[in-house]
Amino acid sequence: MTTVARRDLVSVIIPVGSRHSDIGALHADYRAGLAAAGHACEFVYVLDGPNPAIADQLRGLSATGEPITVLSLGRRFGEATALMVGFERCAGDRILTLPAYAQVDARDIGTLVDALDDSDVVVSHRTPRAGSWFERLRRTAFHNLLAFNTGLRFNDLGCGARAVRRRVLEEIQIYGDQHRFLAVLADRHGFHVREVPVRQSPLDRRAGVYRPREYARGFIDIFTVFFLVRFTKKPLRFFGMMGVSTFVVGALIVLWLVADRLFFGHSLATRPALLLASLLVVLGFQLFALGLLGELMIFTHAGQIKDYRVETIVGGESDDQQDGTSHL
């Protein structure tokens, strides 16, 4: 494939998990939406775990001449892994990730690709958004908590329709459930991130509610991203702050107990607070030591960790300039 063709090609990666719509109808909608926007595209379907029925249906589409590649994983690894597997096999410089079920109006997906002209990552914001009051409350709480921890405000990171430049996924490795936070991780690396409003599909309806463990996982994921964004190269700031705070609280309690014993004659043997204070002091030391150990590991491997990107180069040739493009 030539450089020009690769630059113009849009690679569509669709991970297929346990939740999916009629793949034939969905593929036709996606294909029509991209064709209407004038984008040449290829489709990479990644089956997250064996799914013979969907695989046969996709092979039938491929036999009709559709530009489809089908990858099937041996077991379920999660959407983030499926997206990275698809990325390794796609060819375009512009990558569009789409869900295997209706979320956005297919007529608007071309808007996501067009927005890459001045951005590196484009995420969708389904609007107007249908749903119950509980769903709106859940979404608001999630995004407010994320904004509080990262300083970034988004409205619909749960939407699987997003457009990404190839260089973003070449520098950022996602795993677990981090596909939802790709925009946050990209912003941390200095990429330009943009949120674009799109119409919600009338078929985007989810019956029932999430299980409690899903909410627990979401909270833990936000904490993980918070740590990755702020303390990846500065673990001592996080663990040191917690350790010093814990140690100070424990030390103050110890001082109060000692003063109470010396000046008021109260016995320490029957004071549970003494045990609590001792535990806080020891825990503070341990947390600080854990942060120090993390700093030593980061120092040892700092040369192999890249958490930045060079946007422009003046006075020399870059890879983009050699390809005939420039960011200046």
C-alpha positions in Angstrom: 0.0 0.0 0.0 1.4 3.4 -1.0 2.0 6.2 1.5 -0.7 8.3 -0.1 -3.2 5.5 0.0 -2.4 4.7 3.6 -2.9 8.4 4.6 -6.3 8.5 3.0 -7.5 5.1 4.2 -9.7 4.9 7.3 -9.3 1.7 9.2 -12.4 0.7 11.2 -11.8 -1.6 14.1 -14.9 -3.2 15.6 -14.4 -5.4 18.7 -17.2 -8.0 19.0 -17.9 -9.2 22.5 -20.9 -10.7 24.3 -23.0 -7.7 23.3 -23.6 -7.2 19.6 -26.4 -6.3 17.2 -27.1 -7.9 13.8 -23.6 -7.6 12.3 -24.9 -7.6 8.7 -27.2 -4.7 9.2 -24.7 -2.8 11.4 -22.0 -3.2 8.9 -24.2 -1.9 6.1 -25.0 1.2 8.2 -21.4 1.9 9.0 -20.3 1.3 5.4 -23.0 3.7 4.1 -22.1 6.4 6.6 -18.4 6.4 5.7 -19.2 6.2 1.9 -21.5 9.2 2.2 -18.6 11.1 3.8 -16.3 10.1 1.0 -13.9 8.0 3.0 -12.2 4.9 1.6 -12.1 2.4 4.4 -11.3 -1.1 5.6 -13.0 -3.0 8.3 -11.2 -5.1 10.9 -13.5 -7.2 13.1 -12.0 -8.7 16.2 -14.0 -11.4 17.8 -13.2 -11.3 21.5 -13.5 -15.0 22.1 -14.9 -17.7 19.8 -18.1 -16.8 18.1 -18.7 -19.2 15.1 -22.1 -17.6 14.1 -20.7 -14.1 13.8 -17.5 -15.4 12.2 -19.6 -17.2 9.5 -21.6 -14.1 8.9 -18.5 -12.0 8.5 -16.9 -14.5 6.1 -20.1 -14.3 4.0 -19.7 -10.5 3.8 -16.1 -10.9 2.9 -17.0 -13.3 0.1 -19.2 -10.6 -1.5 -16.2 -8.3 -1.9 -16.5 -6.3 1.3 -13.1 -5.0 2.6 -13.2 -7.1 5.8 -10.6 -8.7 7.9 -11.8 -11.0 10.7 -9.6 -11.8 13.7 -10.8 -14.3 16.4 -9.2 -14.5 19.8 -8.9 -17.8 21.5 -10.7 -16.6 24.6 -12.2 -13.3 25.9 -9.5 -10.8 26.7 -11.5 -7.6 26.9 -12.2 -4.7 24.5 -8.9 -2.9 25.0 -6.9 -6.0 24.0 -9.2 -6.5 21.0 -8.7 -2.9 19.9 -4.9 -3.3 20.1 -5.0 -6.6 18.2 -7.0 -4.8 15.5 -4.6 -1.9 15.4 -1.7 -4.3 14.8 -3.4 -5.6 11.7 -4.9 -2.5 10.2 -3.3 -0.3 7.6 -4.7 3.2 7.7 -3.3 6.3 9.3 -6.7 7.2 10.5 -8.4 4.7 12.8 -12.0 4.6 13.7 -13.2 2.4 16.6 -16.9 1.5 16.5 -19.0 -0.7 18.8 -20.6 -3.9 17.6 -24.0 -2.6 18.5 -25.8 0.6 17.6 -24.7 3.6 19.7 -24.4 6.6 17.3 -26.2 7.5 14.1 -24.1 6.0 11.3 -24.6 9.2 9.3 -22.4 11.1 11.8 -19.4 8.8 12.0 -17.8 10.6 9.1 -17.8 13.7 11.3 -15.5 11.9 13.7 -13.0 11.2 10.9 -13.1 14.7 9.5 -12.4 16.1 13.0 -9.0 14.4 12.9 -7.8 17.2 10.5 -7.0 19.3 13.6 -6.9 16.7 16.4 -5.2 13.5 17.3 -8.1 11.8 19.2 -11.8 12.5 18.7 -14.4 11.1 21.1 -18.1 11.1 20.6 -20.8 12.8 22.7 -24.2 11.3 22.1 -26.7 14.2 22.1 -29.5 14.5 22.8 -29.1 11.5 25.0 -31.9 9.2 25.9 -32.1 7.3 29.1 -33.6 7.2 32.6 -32.9 9.7 35.4 -30.7 7.0 37.1 -28.6 6.6 33.9 -28.1 10.4 33.7 -27.1 10.5 37.4 -24.7 7.6 36.9 -23.0 9.3 33.9 -22.8 12.6 35.6 -21.3 11.1 38.8 -18.7 9.2 36.7 -17.6 12.1 34.6 -17.5 14.5 37.6 -15.4 12.1 39.5 -13.1 11.7 36.5 -12.8 15.5 36.1 -12.0 15.9 39.8 -9.2 13.4 39.6 -7.7 14.3 36.2 -8.8 17.9 35.6 -10.3 16.9 32.2 -14.0 17.3 31.4 -15.8 14.9 29.1 -19.4 14.0 28.7 -19.6 10.5 27.1 -16.4 8.4 27.5 -18.6 5.3 27.6 -19.3 5.7 23.8 -17.2 3.3 21.7 -17.2 5.5 18.6 -13.9 7.4 18.5 -11.4 8.4 15.9 -7.6 8.2 16.5 -4.5 8.9 14.5 -2.1 6.0 14.1 0.7 7.7 16.0 -1.4 7.8 19.1 -1.8 4.1 19.4 1.8 3.6 18.5 2.8 5.4 21.7 0.0 4.5 24.0 -0.7 0.9 25.1 -4.1 0.2 26.6 -5.2 -2.8 28.5 -8.0 -3.9 30.8 -10.8 -1.4 30.5 -8.5 1.5 29.6 -10.1 2.0 26.2 -12.7 4.2 27.9 -9.9 6.5 29.1 -7.9 6.6 25.8 -8.7 10.4 25.5 -7.3 11.0 29.0 -4.1 9.0 28.4 -3.6 10.7 25.1 -4.0 14.2 26.7 -1.4 13.2 29.2 1.1 12.5 26.4 0.4 15.9 24.8 -1.9 14.8 22.0 -4.8 17.1 20.9 -8.1 15.6 22.1 -11.5 16.8 21.0 -15.1 15.8 21.8 -17.6 16.0 19.0 -21.4 15.9 19.4 -23.1 13.2 17.4 -26.7 12.0 17.2 -27.5 8.9 19.3 -28.8 5.9 17.5 -32.6 5.3 18.1 -31.5 1.6 18.7 -29.2 2.5 21.5 -31.1 1.2 24.4 -29.8 -1.0 27.2 -32.4 -2.8 29.3 -31.7 -3.3 33.0 -29.0 -1.9 35.2 -25.3 -2.7 35.8 -24.3 -5.1 38.5 -22.7 -3.6 41.6 -19.3 -5.0 40.7 -19.4 -2.9 37.4 -19.6 0.3 39.5 -16.8 -0.9 41.7 -14.6 -1.6 38.7 -15.4 1.8 37.3 -14.3 3.5 40.5 -11.1 1.5 40.5 -10.4 2.3 36.9 -10.7 6.0 37.6 -8.3 5.6 40.5 -5.9 3.7 38.1 -6.0 6.5 35.5 -5.6 9.1 38.2 -2.4 7.4 39.3 -1.2 6.9 35.7 -1.8 10.5 34.7 -0.3 12.2 37.7 2.2 9.9 39.4 3.6 7.5 36.8 7.1 9.1 37.0 6.6 10.5 40.5 5.4 7.6 42.8 7.1 9.1 45.8 4.9 12.2 45.6 1.8 9.9 45.9 3.0 7.3 48.4 5.2 9.8 50.2 2.3 12.2 50.7 0.1 9.4 52.1 3.0 8.0 54.2 3.9 11.3 55.7 0.3 12.2 56.4 -0.3 8.8 58.1 2.9 9.1 60.1 2.1 12.6 61.3 -1.4 11.5 62.5 0.1 8.5 64.3 2.9 10.6 65.8 0.5 13.2 67.1 -1.7 10.6 68.8 1.4 9.1 70.4 2.5 12.5 71.7 -1.0 13.2 73.1 -1.0 9.8 74.9 2.5 10.4 76.3 1.5 13.8 77.5 -1.6 12.4 79.0 0.4 9.8 80.9 3.1 12.2 82.2 0.9 15.1 83.2 -2.4 13.4 84.1 -1.2 10.0 85.2 -3.6 8.0 82.9 -2.3 4.5 82.2 -1.3 3.5 78.7 -1.9 -0.2 79.1 -5.6 0.1 78.7 -5.6 2.6 75.9 -6.5 1.2 72.4 -5.5 4.5 70.9 -1.8 3.5 71.6 -2.2 0.5 69.3 -3.8 2.6 66.6 -1.1 5.2 66.8 1.6 2.6 66.6 0.0 1.1 63.5 -0.3 4.5 61.8 3.3 5.3 62.5 4.5 1.9 61.0 2.1 2.2 58.1 3.4 5.7 57.3 7.0 4.4 57.2 5.9 1.6 54.9 4.1 3.8 52.5 7.0 6.2 52.3 9.4 3.3 51.7 7.1 2.0 48.9 7.2 5.3 47.2 11.0 5.5 47.5 11.3 2.0 46.0 9.1 3.1 43.1 11.3 6.2 42.6 14.4 3.9 42.4 12.7 1.7 39.8 11.6 4.7 37.8 15.1 6.1 37.9 16.6 2.9 36.7 14.2 2.6 33.7 13.5 6.3 33.1 15.4 6.2 29.7 13.0 3.6 28.4 9.8 5.5 29.5 8.4 8.1 27.1 5.5 10.1 28.4 5.8 13.1 26.0 5.6 13.8 22.3 7.3 16.3 20.0 4.7 18.2 18.1 6.8 20.4 15.8 10.5 20.5 14.7 12.0 23.6 13.3 15.3 23.5 11.3 15.3 19.8 10.5 13.4 17.0 8.7 10.9 14.9 10.6 9.1 11.8 9.5 6.0 13.8 8.8 7.9 16.3 6.7 9.5 13.5 4.7 6.0 12.2 4.0 5.0 15.5 2.6 3.1 16.9 5.7 3.9 19.4 8.3 2.5 20.4 11.7 3.8 24.0 11.4 
